[in-house]
């Protein structure tokens, strides 16, 4: 459990640093940390699915620190998708709500 949180947080931070124009760039403080953690955990699951299940590379542990690279790649897939969905639904934190 602790390893999963560390992996998610690290992957989220690294992924957001590699993609500076993400939809969450205006956040700071604990909210930004929580978003990095959630995006990192989602990215770890996507990276595990992509590499282990589809390509047959890696082990069966979804949230282990050895999968940091695949988790970061997963974050780089999840961030644009999250931005697209949030912009389409009007829930993007970077755009003011419509009157």
C-alpha positions as CSV (number, residue, x, y, z in Angstrom):
1,X,0.0,0.0,0.0
2,X,2.7,2.5,0.9
3,X,4.7,1.4,-2.2
4,X,1.7,2.1,-4.4
5,X,1.3,5.6,-2.9
6,X,5.0,6.4,-3.4
7,X,4.9,5.0,-7.0
8,X,1.8,7.0,-7.8
9,X,3.1,10.2,-6.3
10,X,6.5,9.9,-8.0
11,X,5.0,8.9,-11.4
12,X,2.5,11.8,-11.2
13,X,5.1,14.4,-10.4
14,X,7.5,13.2,-13.1
15,X,4.7,12.9,-15.7
16,X,3.5,16.4,-14.9
17,X,7.0,17.8,-15.1
18,X,7.4,16.1,-18.5
19,X,4.1,17.6,-19.7
20,X,4.1,21.1,-18.4
21,X,0.9,22.3,-20.3
22,X,-1.4,19.9,-18.5
23,X,-4.9,20.9,-17.5
24,X,-3.9,20.9,-13.8
25,X,-0.9,23.3,-14.1
26,X,-2.7,26.1,-12.2
27,X,-3.1,24.1,-9.0
28,X,-0.7,24.3,-6.1
29,X,-0.3,22.9,-2.6
30,X,-2.1,19.9,-1.3
31,X,-4.6,19.9,-4.1
32,X,-1.8,19.6,-6.7
33,X,-0.2,16.8,-4.7
34,X,-3.5,14.9,-4.5
35,X,-4.0,15.3,-8.3
36,X,-0.4,14.1,-8.9
37,X,-1.1,11.0,-6.7
38,X,-4.4,10.1,-8.4
39,X,-3.0,10.7,-11.9
40,X,0.1,8.7,-11.0
41,X,-2.0,5.7,-9.7
42,X,-4.1,5.8,-12.9
43,X,-1.0,6.0,-15.0
44,X,0.6,3.1,-13.1
45,X,-2.5,1.0,-13.9
46,X,-2.5,2.1,-17.5
47,X,1.3,1.5,-17.8
48,X,1.0,-2.0,-16.2
49,X,-1.9,-2.9,-18.6
50,X,0.0,-1.7,-21.6
51,X,3.3,-3.3,-20.9
52,X,2.4,-6.5,-18.9
53,X,-1.0,-7.4,-20.3
54,X,-0.7,-6.3,-23.9
55,X,3.1,-6.5,-24.6
56,X,4.0,-9.3,-22.1
57,X,6.8,-7.3,-20.6
58,X,7.2,-7.0,-16.8
59,X,5.8,-8.7,-13.8
60,X,2.4,-9.2,-12.2
61,X,2.7,-6.5,-9.6
62,X,0.8,-3.4,-10.7
63,X,2.1,-0.9,-8.1
64,X,5.7,-1.8,-7.5
65,X,8.5,0.7,-7.7
66,X,10.2,-1.3,-10.5
67,X,7.4,-0.2,-12.8
68,X,8.2,3.5,-12.4
69,X,9.0,4.0,-16.1
70,X,5.8,2.3,-17.3
71,X,3.9,4.3,-14.7
72,X,5.3,7.6,-16.1
73,X,4.5,6.5,-19.6
74,X,1.0,5.7,-18.3
75,X,0.8,9.2,-16.8
76,X,1.8,10.7,-20.1
77,X,-1.2,8.9,-21.7
78,X,-3.7,9.7,-18.9
79,X,-2.9,13.5,-18.6
80,X,-4.0,14.4,-22.2
81,X,-7.0,12.2,-21.9
82,X,-8.0,13.8,-18.6
83,X,-7.5,17.3,-20.1
84,X,-9.6,16.4,-23.1
85,X,-12.5,15.1,-20.9
86,X,-12.3,18.0,-18.5
87,X,-12.3,20.6,-21.3
88,X,-15.2,18.9,-23.1
89,X,-17.4,18.7,-20.0
90,X,-16.6,22.2,-19.0
91,X,-15.0,21.1,-15.7
92,X,-11.5,22.2,-16.5
93,X,-9.8,24.2,-13.7
94,X,-8.1,26.4,-16.3
95,X,-11.3,27.7,-17.8
96,X,-13.8,29.8,-15.9
97,X,-17.3,28.3,-15.8
98,X,-19.8,29.5,-18.4
99,X,-22.4,32.0,-17.2
